[in-house]
Amino acid sequence: MSRNVLSGTALACLCTVCTAFGLKVYLVGNSVTDVVNYNGLAAQATAKGFSHTWARHMIPGAPLEWLWEHRTEGFQESPYGYPENAFANYDWDVLTLQPFDRKLDSDTLYAGKYMTTCHARSTNVQVYIYSRWMRGPHGDTLDRPDVTAGKWDTLWHRTYTGGWDGTEESKDYFERLTQALRALYTSYKTVLMIPAGDVLHLLNDQARAGQLSAYSIDEAWDFYSDGIHFNNMGSYVVGCTFFATIYKTDPRGMSVPSQYGSIPAGLVTIIQNAVWSIVSTHPLAGVSGNVVVSPGPLRVYQPRQSEAQPGRLFALDGRWAPPSGGLPGVFLRQGSAERTVRIVR
C-alpha cells in the first residue's frame, strides 16, 4: 500500500483519483439475486459518481452447488460470460454469492470454489455473502392469519440446526456461513456479508410498531410479491442495501432510480435510514469505520470533533472534506487498488 503526503496545492489531484473510483461486480445466485435489480444498483452507483460494471451467473431456483455444477448454463452477461471465462479474463473487485437451499457444508464448499476460481486472477477481490430472507411459511400464500410480523421475527431468529427444517434461511445461518469462509480463506480479503435480511428485520420491527402504516405496510411480508420474491419496494430495500454495503456509502437523501418504480418519498426516507442504520454498524458488513463517500468538487471543511477519526473519508453535501490540519490514513480506492493518503495544510 503506497503512502503519500499531499500539500494544499496538490489537493486538487484527489479529484482525479476519486472520480476514477468504481467497482466491477460479479453476482452469483438465482432469481433472489435478481431481486437486487442490477440496473437499479448501477443507477445508484452512477448517481454518486462511481463507475459500475456488473455481470452475473444466474439459474432460477438454483443453489450454489447447482450453479457451480452447471456453470456454463443459465443467464450471463456479455462480454464477460460464465464464471470460468469471466474470472480468467477479467478483473473483479466484488464477488457476491447467494446461498440457497443447501446445508452449511455444501454452501461452504461451493462458495469456496467460486472464491478460489475468481481469486486466481483477481487477488484483491472482495467476497460478500448475500444474507437474504426466508420464504413464506405457506409457500406463495401470504394471506393467512399466522403470516404476521411476529412470525417473520421468529423465523428470522431461528438457530441453524443442520437439518432440512428451514433454518438455512435464518440470520444465524448466513452469519455462520460468513464466519466459516473467513476461517477457511485467511489469505484472502476477509469475507464480508450484505445484511439485507437484517435491514428487513429492522423494517419489520418498525412496521410492527405502526411506523409504516401510512404506506399500508404492517410487516416485512408486505415487501414480498410471492413466497420469496419481492415487489418494487422490497427490491429497492435490497438494492439499496447492496449499494450501501459494497460502496460503503450512505444512501440517505438519494433519489430512487426509475428501475424500482414509484415509491412514496416518506417511505424512501424510512428505507434509507434503515439501510444505513444496519449497514454502517453491522460487524460483518465491513462498513463501520471505513466509509467511502462519492466523488465531487474538492472543498475542505472543518468537521465536528467526533468525526476526526483516522481511516475515514469525510464528505459534507457530497464534497470531499478532510479535516483541518490533516487526516492520517484517509483511504481511497481506485478500482481494486488501495492507497493511503495523508492530507496536510
Secondary structure, DSSP 4 states (H G I P E B T S, - for coil): -EEEEE-GGGTTHHHHHHHT-EEEEEEEESHHHHTT-HHHHHHHHHHTT-EEEEEEEE-TT--HHHHHHTTTSSEE-TTT-SHHHHHHHS--SEEEE---S--HHHHHHHHHHHHHHHHTT-TTPEEEEEE--PPPTTTT---STT-SHHHHHHHHTPPP-SSSSSGGGSHHHHHHHHHHHHHH-TTSSPPEEEEHHHHHHHHHHHHHTTTTGGGT--SGGGGBSSSS-B-HHHHHHHHHHHHHHHTT---TTPPPPGGG----HHHHHHHHHHHHHHHTT-TTTS-TT--------B------GGG--TT---EETTEE-PPTT-EEEEEEEETTEEEEEEE--
